[in-house]
């Protein structure tokens, strides 16, 4: 089985602030890190570190930032295909990290938004029945829809985290097997029951310090969070989603309580360290996490 992640690639610039600024305010900050990021990259790298064969397809510009992303990805176990688009700036993210451990993320999407339906369909040419397609909310409506429909045609399983939220997502839920949403996203979408009613087969709710829940029609599995000291929450949700999906896939099983426990441990590891991809468990740590019950 293989996973195909179609999404964005970015460089993350993290700045520490005492608290998020109010409109019109000027505040001091401290530069913390520059790291490989973007939700597509985050999920693909975390998934590849578990040992699951993972292909990343993302767009970058023909610029220095795009070349740096390519160089950094070359050191990761993911099979990356970066589409270098002329006249487009590579995406980046500015992350404000508040003193209480929460963050706010501002992400550009010029490159991600420039990916076309043809790019998405071509990315799945080597996919087979039973493979996994993973998407986020950075791509355009036509491209996301094309990817999901191509996956359906090939008999793939589909997973979507609709962040950043875009209006078009409501039309695509019948093509999604598993939706990963946090509490705020779930509320914006009408709740897990509404998602199931629109055709999603199962919903994973991430609940922060209260853990996570896997919801299917008539059934719910709750899993606690793994204790940790919060340093930086950036990328923790992406790591959770990637590890949950990989844990189940590597065992040839559906998503289950064990997958949620593995994901919670990996997310806690991430939250306890500064950075994005650099904060994820490495391949050795992932192997140890997935060996547990």
CORMO-V373181 format. One record per residue. N is the residue number from 1. RES is the residue in one letter. PSI is psi as a letter, one per 30 degrees, with the letter a starting at -180 (none if undefined). NEAR is the number of other ideal C-beta (glycine too) atoms within 8 Angstrom. Layout:
((N | RES | PSI | NEAR) (N | RES | PSI | NEAR))
This chain:
((1 | X | k | 9) (2 | X | l | 12) (3 | X | k | 17) (4 | X | j | 15) (5 | X | j | 14) (6 | X | j | 14) (7 | X | a | 19) (8 | X | l | 17) (9 | X | k | 18) (10 | X | l | 14) (11 | X | k | 13) (12 | X | k | 16) (13 | X | j | 11) (14 | X | k | 16) (15 | X | k | 12) (16 | X | k | 9) (17 | X | l | 13) (18 | X | e | 6) (19 | X | l | 8) (20 | X | k | 7) (21 | X | k | 8) (22 | X | l | 5) (23 | X | k | 4) (24 | X | f | 3) (25 | X | k | 6) (26 | X | k | 3) (27 | X | l | 8) (28 | X | l | 5) (29 | X | l | 8) (30 | X | k | 6) (31 | X | k | 8) (32 | X | e | 9) (33 | X | l | 10) (34 | X | k | 6) (35 | X | l | 12) (36 | X | k | 15) (37 | X | a | 13) (38 | X | k | 17) (39 | X | e | 13) (40 | X | e | 16) (41 | X | e | 18) (42 | X | e | 16) (43 | X | e | 16) (44 | X | e | 18) (45 | X | e | 17) (46 | X | e | 18) (47 | X | e | 17) (48 | X | e | 14) (49 | X | f | 13) (50 | X | f | 14) (51 | X | f | 10) (52 | X | k | 12) (53 | X | k | 8) (54 | X | k | 14) (55 | X | k | 15) (56 | X | k | 16) (57 | X | j | 12) (58 | X | l | 18) (59 | X | k | 14) (60 | X | l | 17) (61 | X | l | 13) (62 | X | i | 8) (63 | X | l | 9) (64 | X | e | 5) (65 | X | e | 12) (66 | X | e | 14) (67 | X | e | 8) (68 | X | e | 9) (69 | X | e | 16) (70 | X | e | 11) (71 | X | e | 8) (72 | X | e | 10) (73 | X | f | 15) (74 | X | f | 7) (75 | X | f | 5) (76 | X | l | 12) (77 | X | g | 7) (78 | X | k | 12) (79 | X | j | 8) (80 | X | k | 12) (81 | X | j | 9) (82 | X | k | 12) (83 | X | j | 10) (84 | X | j | 9) (85 | X | k | 11) (86 | X | k | 5) (87 | X | g | 4) (88 | X | k | 11) (89 | X | k | 9) (90 | X | k | 14) (91 | X | l | 16) (92 | X | l | 11) (93 | X | k | 14) (94 | X | k | 8) (95 | X | j | 14) (96 | X | j | 12) (97 | X | j | 13) (98 | X | l | 12) (99 | X | f | 7) (100 | X | g | 5) (101 | X | f | 11) (102 | X | l | 7) (103 | X | l | 11) (104 | X | k | 8) (105 | X | k | 9) (106 | X | j | 8) (107 | X | k | 12) (108 | X | l | 9) (109 | X | g | 10) (110 | X | e | 10) (111 | X | e | 18) (112 | X | e | 16) (113 | X | f | 9) (114 | X | f | 9) (115 | X | k | 14) (116 | X | l | 8) (117 | X | e | 10) (118 | X | e | 7) (119 | X | e | 12) (120 | X | e | 17) (121 | X | e | 11) (122 | X | e | 7) (123 | X | f | 12) (124 | X | g | 14) (125 | X | e | 6) (126 | X | g | 6) (127 | X | l | 11) (128 | X | l | 9) (129 | X | k | 6) (130 | X | f | 7) (131 | X | l | 13) (132 | X | k | 13) (133 | X | k | 16) (134 | X | k | 18) (135 | X | l | 14) (136 | X | a | 14) (137 | X | g | 11) (138 | X | f | 14) (139 | X | l | 15) (140 | X | l | 7) (141 | X | e | 8) (142 | X | e | 8) (143 | X | e | 13) (144 | X | e | 14) (145 | X | e | 13) (146 | X | e | 12) (147 | X | e | 17) (148 | X | e | 15) (149 | X | e | 9) (150 | X | e | 11) (151 | X | e | 14) (152 | X | e | 10) (153 | X | e | 6) (154 | X | g | 11) (155 | X | g | 7) (156 | X | l | 15) (157 | X | k | 10) (158 | X | k | 15) (159 | X | k | 15) (160 | X | k | 14) (161 | X | j | 15) (162 | X | h | 12) (163 | X | k | 11) (164 | X | k | 7) (165 | X | k | 8) (166 | X | l | 8) (167 | X | e | 4) (168 | X | f | 9) (169 | X | f | 13) (170 | X | f | 8) (171 | X | f | 7) (172 | X | f | 12) (173 | X | e | 12) (174 | X | f | 6) (175 | X | g | 11) (176 | X | k | 14) (177 | X | e | 8) (178 | X | k | 15) (179 | X | k | 14) (180 | X | j | 13) (181 | X | k | 16) (182 | X | a | 11) (183 | X | e | 10) (184 | X | e | 6) (185 | X | e | 11) (186 | X | e | 13) (187 | X | e | 8) (188 | X | f | 7) (189 | X | g | 12) (190 | X | g | 7) (191 | X | l | 8) (192 | X | e | 10) (193 | X | e | 7) (194 | X | e | 9) (195 | X | e | 15) (196 | X | e | 14) (197 | X | f | 6) (198 | X | g | 9) (199 | X | f | 9) (200 | X | k | 12) (201 | X | e | 8) (202 | X | l | 12) (203 | X | k | 15) (204 | X | j | 16) (205 | X | k | 12) (206 | X | k | 11) (207 | X | g | 11) (208 | X | b | 7) (209 | X | f | 5) (210 | X | g | 6) (211 | X | b | 11) (212 | X | l | 14) (213 | X | k | 11) (214 | X | j | 14) (215 | X | k | 11) (216 | X | l | 10) (217 | X | j | 4) (218 | X | g | 3) (219 | X | k | 6) (220 | X | k | 7) (221 | X | k | 9) (222 | X | k | 7) (223 | X | k | 11) (224 | X | l | 7) (225 | X | l | 12) (226 | X | k | 9) (227 | X | k | 4) (228 | X | l | 8) (229 | X | k | 4) (230 | X | j | 8) (231 | X | e | 8) (232 | X | j | 14) (233 | X | f | 9) (234 | X | k | 14) (235 | X | f | 13) (236 | X | e | 10) (237 | X | e | 12) (238 | X | e | 12) (239 | X | e | 17) (240 | X | e | 15) (241 | X | e | 15) (242 | X | e | 16) (243 | X | e | 19) (244 | X | e | 15) (245 | X | e | 16) (246 | X | e | 15) (247 | X | e | 14) (248 | X | e | 12) (249 | X | e | 11) (250 | X | f | 10) (251 | X | f | 7) (252 | X | h | 5) (253 | X | l | 8) (254 | X | l | 4) (255 | X | k | 12) (256 | X | a | 10) (257 | X | e | 8) (258 | X | e | 10) (259 | X | e | 14) (260 | X | e | 16) (261 | X | e | 12) (262 | X | e | 14) (263 | X | e | 15) (264 | X | e | 15) (265 | X | e | 11) (266 | X | e | 16) (267 | X | e | 15) (268 | X | e | 12) (269 | X | e | 15) (270 | X | e | 13) (271 | X | f | 13) (272 | X | g | 10) (273 | X | l | 10) (274 | X | k | 8) (275 | X | a | 12) (276 | X | c | 14) (277 | X | e | 15) (278 | X | f | 9) (279 | X | f | 14) (280 | X | l | 15) (281 | X | k | 11) (282 | X | a | 7) (283 | X | e | 8) (284 | X | e | 6) (285 | X | e | 9) (286 | X | e | 15) (287 | X | e | 10) (288 | X | e | 8) (289 | X | e | 13) (290 | X | f | 13) (291 | X | f | 5) (292 | X | l | 8) (293 | X | none | 3))
